[in-house]
């Protein structure tokens, strides 16, 4: 059974505007006469800035900043419910290296759980409840270059596909929104150049290649293969 329930919504911009106007009118009419919501009925929303600061703390990785680094890709997997993870592939003049970091739970869900209990979101205390697995190992130069080329070459194809979707939405006035997915945050570096992308995977799966764009499928496949290599080396 899939871990994610997929919700797809299609609605024209005009309908969205009218719906918002209607809801706003109802609130204006009924708002003052409605009883206040009980504390139990209010769901606390986790501060995204605090969440990403926590991820930066968990996934801090300094080896890609060395002077001997020619190229690297940093891939952070941020799903809705699965544990977060990060892979850094570093290519120097002499070797290719993988640094893999993963958590044993979804940190956003954990933060949300604490927030809705009314507990203070103390980052240091929260991290004590999470097991963080960090591994590193070398690849052959051929293996490292293969993955670097696959990722770099798929970037323009993904942005072209996104641009076609943008044009289609502008032409039709209708957008498709899929909830409960996850993001791949990609930083690809070579020389003095950095490419930063955040790509949405509509239906991520821990052990299956998914994705609307070829780039997401490549990142998914890379993550699954690296995870399998790490498990084999235990």
DAURFEN-V195561 format. One record per residue. N is the residue number from 1. RES is the residue in three letters. PSI is psi in whole degrees, 0 to 359 (NA if undefined). BURIAL is # if it has 9 or more other C-alpha atoms within 8 Angstrom, else .. D_CENTER is the distance of its C-alpha to the mean C-alpha in whole Angstrom. Layout:
BEGIN
<<N:RES:PSI:BURIAL:D_CENTER> <N:RES:PSI:BURIAL:D_CENTER>>
END
This chain:
BEGIN
<<1:UNK:137:.:22> <2:UNK:140:.:18> <3:UNK:344:.:16> <4:UNK:132:#:15> <5:UNK:128:.:17> <6:UNK:124:#:17> <7:UNK:122:.:18> <8:UNK:129:.:19> <9:UNK:130:.:21> <10:UNK:126:.:23> <11:UNK:137:#:25> <12:UNK:157:#:27> <13:UNK:325:#:27> <14:UNK:316:.:30> <15:UNK:322:.:30> <16:UNK:318:#:27> <17:UNK:315:.:29> <18:UNK:321:.:32> <19:UNK:316:.:30> <20:UNK:320:.:29> <21:UNK:317:.:33> <22:UNK:315:.:34> <23:UNK:317:.:32> <24:UNK:320:.:32> <25:UNK:316:.:36> <26:UNK:319:#:36> <27:UNK:318:.:35> <28:UNK:323:.:37> <29:UNK:315:.:40> <30:UNK:339:.:39> <31:UNK:306:.:37> <32:UNK:336:.:40> <33:UNK:354:.:42> <34:UNK:142:.:39> <35:UNK:152:.:39> <36:UNK:145:.:36> <37:UNK:141:.:33> <38:UNK:158:.:33> <39:UNK:325:.:31> <40:UNK:335:.:30> <41:UNK:354:.:29> <42:UNK:124:.:26> <43:UNK:126:.:23> <44:UNK:135:.:21> <45:UNK:129:.:18> <46:UNK:137:#:16> <47:UNK:118:.:16> <48:UNK:325:.:12> <49:UNK:316:.:14> <50:UNK:322:.:15> <51:UNK:313:#:12> <52:UNK:332:.:10> <53:UNK:320:.:14> <54:UNK:316:#:14> <55:UNK:318:.:11> <56:UNK:324:.:13> <57:UNK:318:.:16> <58:UNK:318:.:14> <59:UNK:19:.:13> <60:UNK:130:.:16> <61:UNK:120:.:17> <62:UNK:345:.:20> <63:UNK:335:.:22> <64:UNK:355:#:20> <65:UNK:8:.:22> <66:UNK:155:.:26> <67:UNK:338:.:28> <68:UNK:2:.:29> <69:UNK:123:#:25> <70:UNK:313:#:25> <71:UNK:155:#:22> <72:UNK:158:#:19> <73:UNK:137:#:15> <74:UNK:120:#:12> <75:UNK:115:#:9> <76:UNK:123:#:6> <77:UNK:115:#:5> <78:UNK:82:#:3> <79:UNK:169:#:5> <80:UNK:321:#:8> <81:UNK:332:.:11> <82:UNK:159:.:10> <83:UNK:141:#:11> <84:UNK:155:#:8> <85:UNK:166:#:9> <86:UNK:138:#:10> <87:UNK:131:#:12> <88:UNK:124:#:15> <89:UNK:117:#:17> <90:UNK:133:#:20> <91:UNK:114:#:24> <92:UNK:186:#:27> <93:UNK:344:.:30> <94:UNK:339:.:31> <95:UNK:166:#:28> <96:UNK:135:#:24> <97:UNK:142:#:22> <98:UNK:134:#:19> <99:UNK:120:#:18> <100:UNK:126:#:16> <101:UNK:132:#:14> <102:UNK:155:#:13> <103:UNK:168:#:14> <104:UNK:5:#:16> <105:UNK:166:#:14> <106:UNK:117:#:12> <107:UNK:325:#:12> <108:UNK:316:#:11> <109:UNK:321:.:14> <110:UNK:316:#:16> <111:UNK:319:#:16> <112:UNK:320:#:17> <113:UNK:314:.:20> <114:UNK:319:#:21> <115:UNK:320:#:21> <116:UNK:348:#:23> <117:UNK:356:.:25> <118:UNK:11:.:26> <119:UNK:148:.:25> <120:UNK:136:.:25> <121:UNK:82:.:21> <122:UNK:115:.:22> <123:UNK:315:.:20> <124:UNK:317:.:22> <125:UNK:321:.:24> <126:UNK:319:#:20> <127:UNK:336:.:19> <128:UNK:341:.:23> <129:UNK:358:.:22> <130:UNK:134:#:19> <131:UNK:124:.:19> <132:UNK:121:#:17> <133:UNK:120:.:18> <134:UNK:125:.:19> <135:UNK:153:.:20> <136:UNK:146:.:21> <137:UNK:159:.:24> <138:UNK:149:.:25> <139:UNK:162:#:25> <140:UNK:157:.:28> <141:UNK:324:#:28> <142:UNK:316:.:28> <143:UNK:315:#:25> <144:UNK:315:#:23> <145:UNK:326:#:24> <146:UNK:312:.:23> <147:UNK:321:#:20> <148:UNK:315:#:20> <149:UNK:317:.:22> <150:UNK:315:#:20> <151:UNK:311:#:17> <152:UNK:318:.:19> <153:UNK:336:.:21> <154:UNK:347:#:18> <155:UNK:308:#:16> <156:UNK:328:.:20> <157:UNK:319:#:20> <158:UNK:316:#:16> <159:UNK:326:.:17> <160:UNK:320:.:21> <161:UNK:317:#:19> <162:UNK:320:.:17> <163:UNK:321:.:20> <164:UNK:321:.:22> <165:UNK:321:.:20> <166:UNK:314:.:21> <167:UNK:320:.:25> <168:UNK:320:.:25> <169:UNK:318:#:23> <170:UNK:325:.:26> <171:UNK:318:.:29> <172:UNK:337:.:28> <173:UNK:15:.:27> <174:UNK:133:#:25> <175:UNK:152:#:21> <176:UNK:128:.:19> <177:UNK:125:.:16> <178:UNK:124:#:14> <179:UNK:168:.:13> <180:UNK:35:#:11> <181:UNK:222:#:9> <182:UNK:167:#:5> <183:UNK:145:#:3> <184:UNK:116:#:4> <185:UNK:115:#:6> <186:UNK:131:#:9> <187:UNK:116:#:12> <188:UNK:127:#:15> <189:UNK:137:#:19> <190:UNK:132:#:22> <191:UNK:238:.:25> <192:UNK:11:.:25> <193:UNK:135:.:22> <194:UNK:135:.:18> <195:UNK:123:.:16> <196:UNK:125:.:13> <197:UNK:146:.:10> <198:UNK:112:.:7> <199:UNK:139:#:7> <200:UNK:126:.:7> <201:UNK:116:#:8> <202:UNK:330:#:11> <203:UNK:64:#:12> <204:UNK:148:#:10> <205:UNK:139:#:13> <206:UNK:331:.:13> <207:UNK:16:.:16> <208:UNK:142:#:16> <209:UNK:121:#:15> <210:UNK:175:#:14> <211:UNK:142:#:13> <212:UNK:325:.:14> <213:UNK:152:.:15> <214:UNK:324:#:16> <215:UNK:317:#:14> <216:UNK:321:#:11> <217:UNK:321:#:14> <218:UNK:316:#:15> <219:UNK:321:#:11> <220:UNK:314:#:11> <221:UNK:319:#:15> <222:UNK:315:#:15> <223:UNK:316:#:13> <224:UNK:318:#:15> <225:UNK:318:.:18> <226:UNK:316:#:17> <227:UNK:319:#:17> <228:UNK:320:.:20> <229:UNK:319:.:22> <230:UNK:316:#:21> <231:UNK:324:.:22> <232:UNK:334:.:25> <233:UNK:359:.:26> <234:UNK:NA:.:26>>
END
